[in-house]
Protein backbone atom coordinates (compact mmCIF):
# COMPACT_ATOMS: atom_id res chain seq x y z
CA UNK A 1 0.00 0.00 0.00
CA UNK A 2 1.36 3.39 -0.99
CA UNK A 3 2.35 5.99 1.61
CA UNK A 4 -0.10 8.51 0.15
CA UNK A 5 -3.00 6.07 0.54
CA UNK A 6 -2.06 5.25 4.14
CA UNK A 7 -1.71 8.97 4.88
CA UNK A 8 -5.17 9.67 3.47
CA UNK A 9 -6.66 6.74 5.41
CA UNK A 10 -5.14 8.00 8.68
CA UNK A 11 -6.26 11.60 8.12
CA UNK A 12 -9.78 10.68 7.01
CA UNK A 13 -10.07 8.12 9.81
CA UNK A 14 -8.95 10.67 12.41
CA UNK A 15 -11.40 13.27 11.08
CA UNK A 16 -14.22 10.71 11.02
CA UNK A 17 -13.36 9.59 14.56
CA UNK A 18 -13.33 13.16 15.87
CA UNK A 19 -16.61 13.89 14.10
CA UNK A 20 -18.32 10.75 15.42
CA UNK A 21 -17.06 11.40 18.96
CA UNK A 22 -18.26 15.01 18.76
CA UNK A 23 -21.72 14.02 17.55
CA UNK A 24 -22.02 11.24 20.11
CA UNK A 25 -20.92 13.57 22.93
CA UNK A 26 -23.44 16.17 21.78
CA UNK A 27 -26.30 13.65 21.79
CA UNK A 28 -25.30 12.26 25.18
CA UNK A 29 -25.30 15.76 26.69
CA UNK A 30 -28.59 16.59 24.98
CA UNK A 31 -30.15 13.38 26.28
CA UNK A 32 -28.84 14.12 29.77
CA UNK A 33 -30.41 17.60 29.70
CA UNK A 34 -33.73 16.19 28.51
CA UNK A 35 -33.75 13.49 31.19
CA UNK A 36 -32.82 16.02 33.85
CA UNK A 37 -35.68 18.32 32.80
CA UNK A 38 -38.09 15.37 32.86
CA UNK A 39 -36.83 14.45 36.33
CA UNK A 40 -37.34 18.00 37.58
CA UNK A 41 -40.86 18.20 36.12
CA UNK A 42 -41.80 14.83 37.63
CA UNK A 43 -40.47 15.84 41.06
CA UNK A 44 -42.24 19.20 40.83
CA UNK A 45 -45.59 17.54 40.04
CA UNK A 46 -45.17 14.98 42.84
CA UNK A 47 -44.20 17.58 45.47
CA UNK A 48 -47.05 19.83 44.37
CA UNK A 49 -49.52 16.97 44.85
CA UNK A 50 -48.02 16.22 48.27
CA UNK A 51 -48.36 19.89 49.27
CA UNK A 52 -52.03 19.92 48.17
CA UNK A 53 -52.76 16.74 50.15
CA UNK A 54 -51.09 18.14 53.29
CA UNK A 55 -53.01 21.41 52.92
CA UNK A 56 -56.26 19.45 52.55
CA UNK A 57 -55.53 17.43 55.70
CA UNK A 58 -54.58 20.57 57.70
CA UNK A 59 -57.38 22.62 56.11
CA UNK A 60 -54.89 25.33 55.32
CA UNK A 61 -54.04 27.48 52.31
CA UNK A 62 -50.87 27.08 50.29
CA UNK A 63 -48.85 30.14 49.30
CA UNK A 64 -49.36 31.42 45.77
CA UNK A 65 -45.66 32.04 45.17
CA UNK A 66 -42.49 30.07 45.92
CA UNK A 67 -44.37 26.89 46.72
CA UNK A 68 -41.52 24.71 45.48
CA UNK A 69 -37.90 25.85 45.23
CA UNK A 70 -34.94 23.94 43.87
CA UNK A 71 -31.87 24.95 45.85
CA UNK A 72 -29.49 22.53 44.14
CA UNK A 73 -29.57 19.94 41.38
CA UNK A 74 -31.05 17.29 43.69
CA UNK A 75 -32.54 19.23 46.63
CA UNK A 76 -36.05 20.67 46.73
CA UNK A 77 -37.83 22.86 49.31
CA UNK A 78 -41.66 22.84 49.69
CA UNK A 79 -43.29 25.73 51.57
CA UNK A 80 -46.42 24.58 53.50
CA UNK A 81 -47.14 27.51 55.89
CA UNK A 82 -48.48 25.04 58.46
CA UNK A 83 -47.31 22.26 60.73
CA UNK A 84 -46.34 19.01 59.04
CA UNK A 85 -47.16 15.49 60.14
CA UNK A 86 -44.03 13.43 59.43
CA UNK A 87 -45.91 10.14 59.02
CA UNK A 88 -48.35 11.62 56.54
CA UNK A 89 -45.50 13.34 54.69
CA UNK A 90 -43.59 10.12 54.10
CA UNK A 91 -46.77 8.33 53.09
CA UNK A 92 -47.72 11.03 50.59
CA UNK A 93 -44.17 11.22 49.18
CA UNK A 94 -43.97 7.47 48.64
CA UNK A 95 -47.36 7.31 47.01
CA UNK A 96 -46.81 10.23 44.64
CA UNK A 97 -43.34 9.17 43.57
CA UNK A 98 -44.55 5.63 42.89
CA UNK A 99 -47.56 6.85 40.90
CA UNK A 100 -45.21 8.85 38.67
CA UNK A 101 -42.73 5.95 38.33
CA UNK A 102 -40.02 7.93 40.11
CA UNK A 103 -38.76 5.04 42.21
CA UNK A 104 -35.36 6.33 43.23
CA UNK A 105 -34.19 6.57 46.86
CA UNK A 106 -34.65 9.92 48.62
CA UNK A 107 -34.28 11.41 52.06
CA UNK A 108 -36.38 14.16 53.53
CA UNK A 109 -36.36 16.49 56.49
CA UNK A 110 -38.82 18.82 58.25
CA UNK A 111 -37.79 22.23 59.47
CA UNK A 112 -38.62 23.02 63.14
CA UNK A 113 -39.09 26.76 63.46
CA UNK A 114 -38.81 26.65 67.29
CA UNK A 115 -35.30 25.11 67.25
CA UNK A 116 -34.24 26.41 63.86
CA UNK A 117 -33.06 22.97 62.71
CA UNK A 118 -34.13 20.13 60.43
CA UNK A 119 -35.37 17.91 63.25
CA UNK A 120 -36.82 14.91 61.48
CA UNK A 121 -35.66 12.98 58.50
CA UNK A 122 -35.48 9.57 57.01
CA UNK A 123 -34.05 7.70 54.06
CA UNK A 124 -36.67 6.09 51.86
CA UNK A 125 -35.80 3.36 49.37
CA UNK A 126 -38.23 1.61 47.07
CA UNK A 127 -36.01 -1.43 46.96
CA UNK A 128 -34.55 -3.66 49.67
CA UNK A 129 -31.86 -1.28 50.93
CA UNK A 130 -32.81 0.99 53.84
CA UNK A 131 -30.96 3.24 56.27
CA UNK A 132 -32.95 2.76 59.44
CA UNK A 133 -32.14 4.87 62.49
CA UNK A 134 -30.29 7.57 60.56
CA UNK A 135 -31.68 11.06 61.02
CA UNK A 136 -30.66 12.21 57.60
CA UNK A 137 -32.88 15.22 57.83
CA UNK A 138 -30.43 16.84 60.24
CA UNK A 139 -27.85 16.79 57.46
CA UNK A 140 -30.07 18.69 55.01
CA UNK A 141 -29.33 22.38 54.60
CA UNK A 142 -31.74 24.93 56.02
CA UNK A 143 -33.59 27.44 53.88
CA UNK A 144 -33.82 30.99 55.27
CA UNK A 145 -37.06 32.96 55.21
CA UNK A 146 -39.58 30.13 55.72
CA UNK A 147 -41.14 28.80 58.95
CA UNK A 148 -42.93 25.65 57.81
CA UNK A 149 -41.38 23.64 55.03
CA UNK A 150 -39.85 20.29 54.26
CA UNK A 151 -36.93 19.36 52.05
CA UNK A 152 -36.44 16.38 49.77
CA UNK A 153 -33.09 15.29 48.41
CA UNK A 154 -32.29 12.62 45.86
CA UNK A 155 -28.75 11.35 46.62
CA UNK A 156 -28.74 8.85 43.71
CA UNK A 157 -30.08 11.24 41.08
CA UNK A 158 -27.10 10.82 38.70
CA UNK A 159 -27.25 7.05 38.91
CA UNK A 160 -30.99 7.16 38.28
CA UNK A 161 -30.58 9.36 35.20
CA UNK A 162 -27.81 7.14 33.84
CA UNK A 163 -30.10 4.16 34.37
CA UNK A 164 -32.76 5.78 32.19
CA UNK A 165 -30.11 6.38 29.50
CA UNK A 166 -28.75 2.80 29.49
CA UNK A 167 -29.29 2.32 25.76
CA UNK A 168 -27.36 5.40 24.68
CA UNK A 169 -24.66 4.62 27.27
CA UNK A 170 -24.40 1.09 25.86
CA UNK A 171 -23.98 2.32 22.28
CA UNK A 172 -21.51 4.96 23.44
CA UNK A 173 -19.46 2.17 24.98
CA UNK A 174 -19.58 0.22 21.72
CA UNK A 175 -18.50 3.35 19.85
CA UNK A 176 -15.60 3.82 22.24
CA UNK A 177 -14.52 0.20 21.69
CA UNK A 178 -14.78 0.68 17.92
CA UNK A 179 -12.58 3.77 18.12
CA UNK A 180 -10.02 1.89 20.20
CA UNK A 181 -10.09 -0.92 17.62
CA UNK A 182 -9.59 1.61 14.82
CA UNK A 183 -6.61 3.17 16.60
CA UNK A 184 -5.12 -0.27 17.21
CA UNK A 185 -5.72 -1.22 13.55
CA UNK A 186 -3.97 1.92 12.33
CA UNK A 187 -1.06 1.17 14.66
CA UNK A 188 -0.82 -2.37 13.20
CA UNK A 189 -1.08 -1.06 9.62
CA UNK A 190 1.66 1.50 10.16
CA UNK A 191 3.83 -1.10 11.84
CA UNK A 192 3.30 -3.57 8.99
CA UNK A 193 3.99 -0.80 6.48
CA UNK A 194 7.27 -0.01 8.19
CA UNK A 195 8.26 -3.70 8.19
CA UNK A 196 7.23 -4.01 4.54
CA UNK A 197 9.37 -1.03 3.60
CA UNK A 198 12.31 -2.54 5.46
CA UNK A 199 11.78 -5.79 3.56
CA UNK A 200 11.58 -3.98 0.22
CA UNK A 201 14.71 -1.98 0.97
CA UNK A 202 16.54 -5.17 1.86
CA UNK A 203 15.40 -6.93 -1.35
CA UNK A 204 16.27 -3.91 -3.50
CA UNK A 205 19.71 -3.56 -1.93
CA UNK A 206 20.31 -7.29 -2.27
CA UNK A 207 19.28 -7.38 -5.94
CA UNK A 208 21.41 -4.33 -6.73
CA UNK A 209 24.36 -6.02 -5.07
CA UNK A 210 23.73 -9.07 -7.26
CA UNK A 211 24.04 -7.04 -10.45
CA UNK A 212 27.85 -6.66 -10.25
CA UNK A 213 28.74 -10.36 -9.73
CA UNK A 214 26.11 -11.40 -12.31
CA UNK A 215 27.66 -9.08 -14.89
CA UNK A 216 31.13 -10.35 -14.03
CA UNK A 217 30.03 -13.98 -14.36
CA UNK A 218 28.37 -13.18 -17.71
CA UNK A 219 31.51 -11.59 -19.09
CA UNK A 220 33.63 -14.47 -17.81
CA UNK A 221 31.26 -17.04 -19.34
CA UNK A 222 31.46 -15.30 -22.73
CA UNK A 223 35.26 -15.31 -22.51
CA UNK A 224 35.24 -19.04 -21.71
CA UNK A 225 32.89 -19.86 -24.58
CA UNK A 226 34.95 -17.89 -27.10
CA UNK A 227 38.24 -19.32 -25.91
CA UNK A 228 39.69 -21.79 -28.51
CA UNK A 229 40.89 -24.20 -25.84
CA UNK A 230 37.42 -24.37 -24.29
CA UNK A 231 35.77 -24.83 -27.69
CA UNK A 232 37.96 -27.85 -28.40
CA UNK A 233 36.57 -29.64 -25.33
CA UNK A 234 32.91 -30.59 -25.58
CA UNK A 235 32.65 -31.07 -21.84
CA UNK A 236 34.14 -27.66 -20.96
CA UNK A 237 32.16 -25.97 -23.72
CA UNK A 238 28.95 -27.48 -22.37
CA UNK A 239 29.76 -26.32 -18.84
CA UNK A 240 30.56 -22.81 -20.07
CA UNK A 241 27.21 -22.73 -21.93
CA UNK A 242 25.40 -23.87 -18.78
CA UNK A 243 27.10 -21.10 -16.79
CA UNK A 244 26.04 -18.48 -19.35
CA UNK A 245 22.44 -19.76 -19.58
CA UNK A 246 21.98 -19.91 -15.81
CA UNK A 247 23.61 -16.50 -15.42
CA UNK A 248 21.14 -15.05 -17.93
CA UNK A 249 18.27 -16.70 -16.06
CA UNK A 250 19.48 -15.28 -12.76
CA UNK A 251 19.92 -11.85 -14.32
CA UNK A 252 16.37 -12.02 -15.69
CA UNK A 253 14.96 -12.79 -12.23
CA UNK A 254 16.94 -9.95 -10.67
CA UNK A 255 15.75 -7.55 -13.36
CA UNK A 256 12.16 -8.63 -12.73
CA UNK A 257 12.49 -7.88 -9.00
CA UNK A 258 13.99 -4.46 -9.75
CA UNK A 259 11.21 -3.68 -12.23
CA UNK A 260 8.57 -4.56 -9.64
CA UNK A 261 10.33 -2.39 -7.08
CA UNK A 262 10.15 0.53 -9.49
CA UNK A 263 6.47 -0.16 -10.18
CA UNK A 264 5.58 -0.17 -6.48
CA UNK A 265 7.27 3.18 -5.85
CA UNK A 266 5.07 6.26 -5.83
CA UNK A 267 7.15 7.93 -8.54
CA UNK A 268 6.63 5.21 -11.17
CA UNK A 269 5.83 6.73 -14.58
CA UNK A 270 5.29 5.21 -18.01
CA UNK A 271 7.25 6.45 -21.00
CA UNK A 272 4.33 6.44 -23.44
CA UNK A 273 4.85 6.55 -27.19
CA UNK A 274 2.85 5.67 -30.27
CA UNK A 275 3.91 2.37 -31.76
CA UNK A 276 2.65 -0.34 -34.07
CA UNK A 277 1.64 -3.37 -32.04
CA UNK A 278 1.91 -5.70 -35.04
CA UNK A 279 5.50 -4.64 -35.75
CA UNK A 280 6.41 -5.25 -32.13
CA UNK A 281 4.68 -8.65 -32.14
CA UNK A 282 6.43 -9.74 -35.33
CA UNK A 283 9.85 -9.05 -33.80
CA UNK A 284 8.95 -10.87 -30.60
CA UNK A 285 7.48 -13.83 -32.49
CA UNK A 286 10.63 -14.10 -34.61
CA UNK A 287 12.81 -14.22 -31.50
CA UNK A 288 10.55 -16.66 -29.65
CA UNK A 289 10.15 -19.09 -32.53
CA UNK A 290 13.72 -20.26 -31.95
CA UNK A 291 12.96 -21.27 -28.35
CA UNK A 292 9.72 -22.96 -29.43
CA UNK A 293 11.56 -24.91 -32.14
CA UNK A 294 14.04 -26.21 -29.56
CA UNK A 295 11.09 -27.87 -27.80
CA UNK A 296 9.62 -29.08 -31.10
CA UNK A 297 6.83 -26.59 -30.66
CA UNK A 298 4.81 -24.40 -33.01
CA UNK A 299 4.19 -20.66 -32.67
CA UNK A 300 1.51 -19.22 -34.97
CA UNK A 301 -0.02 -15.78 -35.30
CA UNK A 302 -3.15 -14.25 -36.78
CA UNK A 303 -2.94 -10.45 -36.61
CA UNK A 304 -6.40 -9.31 -37.77
CA UNK A 305 -6.64 -5.79 -36.30
CA UNK A 306 -6.88 -3.22 -39.12
CA UNK A 307 -5.04 -0.46 -37.27
CA UNK A 308 -2.62 -1.62 -34.60
CA UNK A 309 -1.35 1.84 -33.58
CA UNK A 310 -1.39 2.06 -29.79
CA UNK A 311 0.05 4.28 -27.09
CA UNK A 312 2.25 2.33 -24.68
CA UNK A 313 5.59 2.06 -22.95
CA UNK A 314 7.67 0.05 -25.41
CA UNK A 315 10.00 -1.46 -22.81
CA UNK A 316 7.30 -2.66 -20.44
CA UNK A 317 5.02 -3.86 -23.24
CA UNK A 318 7.90 -5.88 -24.68
CA UNK A 319 8.60 -7.36 -21.26
CA UNK A 320 5.03 -8.48 -20.63
CA UNK A 321 4.75 -10.04 -24.09
CA UNK A 322 7.97 -11.99 -23.58
CA UNK A 323 6.75 -13.05 -20.13
CA UNK A 324 3.45 -14.36 -21.54
CA UNK A 325 5.20 -16.30 -24.28
CA UNK A 326 7.79 -17.59 -21.82
CA UNK A 327 4.99 -18.90 -19.57
CA UNK A 328 3.35 -20.60 -22.54
CA UNK A 329 6.66 -22.33 -23.33
CA UNK A 330 7.38 -23.36 -19.74
CA UNK A 331 3.94 -24.71 -18.85
CA UNK A 332 3.37 -26.89 -21.91
CA UNK A 333 2.55 -30.59 -21.67
CA UNK A 334 4.61 -32.31 -24.37
CA UNK A 335 5.45 -29.69 -26.95
CA UNK A 336 4.35 -26.02 -26.94
CA UNK A 337 1.53 -25.01 -29.27
CA UNK A 338 1.10 -21.26 -29.03
CA UNK A 339 -1.17 -18.95 -31.00
CA UNK A 340 -1.12 -15.13 -31.00
CA UNK A 341 -4.13 -13.22 -32.28
CA UNK A 342 -5.28 -9.60 -32.51
CA UNK A 343 -8.80 -8.40 -33.32
CA UNK A 344 -10.74 -5.16 -33.02
CA UNK A 345 -13.58 -4.97 -30.53
CA UNK A 346 -15.52 -1.85 -29.46
CA UNK A 347 -12.75 0.54 -30.54
CA UNK A 348 -10.20 -1.56 -28.69
CA UNK A 349 -7.54 -4.00 -29.80
CA UNK A 350 -7.84 -7.40 -28.16
CA UNK A 351 -4.51 -9.21 -27.96
CA UNK A 352 -4.84 -12.89 -27.05
CA UNK A 353 -2.08 -15.43 -26.41
CA UNK A 354 -3.29 -19.04 -26.25
CA UNK A 355 -1.56 -22.30 -25.52
CA UNK A 356 -2.53 -25.94 -25.10
CA UNK A 357 -0.52 -26.47 -21.94
CA UNK A 358 -1.21 -27.64 -18.40
CA UNK A 359 -3.87 -25.05 -17.64
CA UNK A 360 -4.84 -23.53 -14.28
CA UNK A 361 -7.61 -24.85 -12.00
CA UNK A 362 -10.57 -22.51 -11.75
CA UNK A 363 -10.20 -21.96 -8.00
CA UNK A 364 -6.81 -20.31 -8.59
CA UNK A 365 -7.85 -17.90 -11.36
CA UNK A 366 -8.41 -15.00 -8.97
CA UNK A 367 -5.02 -15.49 -7.26
CA UNK A 368 -2.56 -15.97 -10.12
CA UNK A 369 -2.07 -12.20 -10.49
CA UNK A 370 -1.13 -11.81 -6.80
CA UNK A 371 2.45 -11.07 -5.87
CA UNK A 372 4.61 -14.16 -5.14
CA UNK A 373 1.67 -16.50 -5.80
CA UNK A 374 2.30 -19.76 -7.61
CA UNK A 375 -0.30 -22.40 -8.41
CA UNK A 376 0.20 -25.34 -6.00
CA UNK A 377 1.74 -28.41 -7.59
CA UNK A 378 2.43 -30.47 -4.48
CA UNK A 379 6.05 -31.42 -4.03
CA UNK A 380 6.77 -31.24 -7.77
CA UNK A 381 8.50 -28.03 -8.92
CA UNK A 382 9.45 -28.62 -12.52
CA UNK A 383 9.19 -24.92 -13.36
CA UNK A 384 11.16 -22.52 -11.18
CA UNK A 385 10.16 -18.94 -10.47
CA UNK A 386 9.28 -16.31 -7.89
CA UNK A 387 5.61 -15.88 -8.75
CA UNK A 388 6.25 -12.36 -10.06
CA UNK A 389 5.57 -12.70 -13.79
CA UNK A 390 1.77 -12.36 -13.87
CA UNK A 391 1.88 -9.83 -11.03
CA UNK A 392 4.19 -7.68 -13.15
CA UNK A 393 1.96 -8.12 -16.22
CA UNK A 394 -1.15 -7.12 -14.27
CA UNK A 395 0.52 -4.01 -12.85
CA UNK A 396 1.76 -2.88 -16.26
CA UNK A 397 -1.70 -3.37 -17.78
CA UNK A 398 -3.28 -1.42 -14.90
CA UNK A 399 -0.75 1.38 -15.34
CA UNK A 400 -1.72 1.65 -19.03
CA UNK A 401 -5.43 1.50 -18.22
CA UNK A 402 -5.82 -1.85 -20.00
CA UNK A 403 -7.91 -4.80 -18.87
CA UNK A 404 -6.49 -8.31 -18.67
CA UNK A 405 -8.58 -11.48 -18.63
CA UNK A 406 -7.56 -15.08 -17.91
CA UNK A 407 -9.38 -18.11 -19.34
CA UNK A 408 -7.90 -21.48 -18.46
CA UNK A 409 -8.89 -25.12 -18.00
CA UNK A 410 -6.80 -27.95 -16.63
CA UNK A 411 -5.07 -30.00 -19.37
CA UNK A 412 -6.75 -27.91 -22.08
CA UNK A 413 -4.63 -24.78 -22.06
CA UNK A 414 -4.71 -21.11 -21.14
CA UNK A 415 -5.74 -17.97 -22.98
CA UNK A 416 -4.81 -14.53 -21.75
CA UNK A 417 -6.50 -11.54 -23.36
CA UNK A 418 -5.37 -7.95 -23.05
CA UNK A 419 -7.90 -5.29 -24.00
CA UNK A 420 -5.86 -2.34 -25.27
CA UNK A 421 -7.44 1.08 -25.66
CA UNK A 422 -6.84 2.72 -29.01
CA UNK A 423 -5.46 6.29 -28.74
CA UNK A 424 -7.91 8.97 -29.86
CA UNK A 425 -6.01 10.77 -32.65
CA UNK A 426 -6.89 12.39 -35.95
CA UNK A 427 -5.42 10.30 -38.75
CA UNK A 428 -3.56 12.20 -41.45
CA UNK A 429 -2.71 11.09 -44.95
CA UNK A 430 0.70 9.94 -43.64
CA UNK A 431 -0.98 7.31 -41.44
CA UNK A 432 -3.08 6.08 -44.36
CA UNK A 433 0.02 5.88 -46.54
CA UNK A 434 1.79 3.95 -43.78
CA UNK A 435 -0.91 1.27 -43.80
CA UNK A 436 -0.18 0.52 -47.47
CA UNK A 437 3.52 1.32 -47.64
CA UNK A 438 5.27 0.56 -44.30
CA UNK A 439 8.50 2.14 -45.54
CA UNK A 440 6.83 5.58 -45.25
CA UNK A 441 6.66 5.46 -41.46
CA UNK A 442 5.49 8.71 -39.76
CA UNK A 443 8.03 10.36 -37.50
CA UNK A 444 5.97 9.71 -34.34
CA UNK A 445 6.44 6.00 -34.92
CA UNK A 446 10.19 6.17 -35.30
CA UNK A 447 12.12 4.44 -32.55
Secondary structure, DSSP 8 states (H G I E B T S, - for coil): --HHHHHHHHHHHHHHHHHHHHHHHHHHHHHHHHHHHHHHHHHHHHHHHHHHHHHHHHT----SS-SEEEEETTEEEEE-SS---HHHHHHHHHHHHHHTT----EEEEEEETTTTEEEEEEEE-SSS---TT--GGGGS---TT-SSEEEEE-TTHHHHHHHHTHHHHHHHHHHHHHHHHHHHHHHHHHHHHHHHHHHHHHHHHHHHHHHHHHHHHHHHHHHHHH-HHHHH-HHHHHHHHHHHHHHHHHHHHHHHHHHHHHHHSTT----EEEEEHHHHHHHHHHHHHHHHHHTT-EEEEEE--S--EEEEEHHHHHHHHHHHHHHHHHT-SSS-EEEEEEEEETTEEEEEEEE-SS---GGGTTTTTSTT-----TT---S---S-HHHHHHHHHHHHT-EEEEEEETTTEEEEEEEEE-------HHHHHHHH-TTS--GGG--
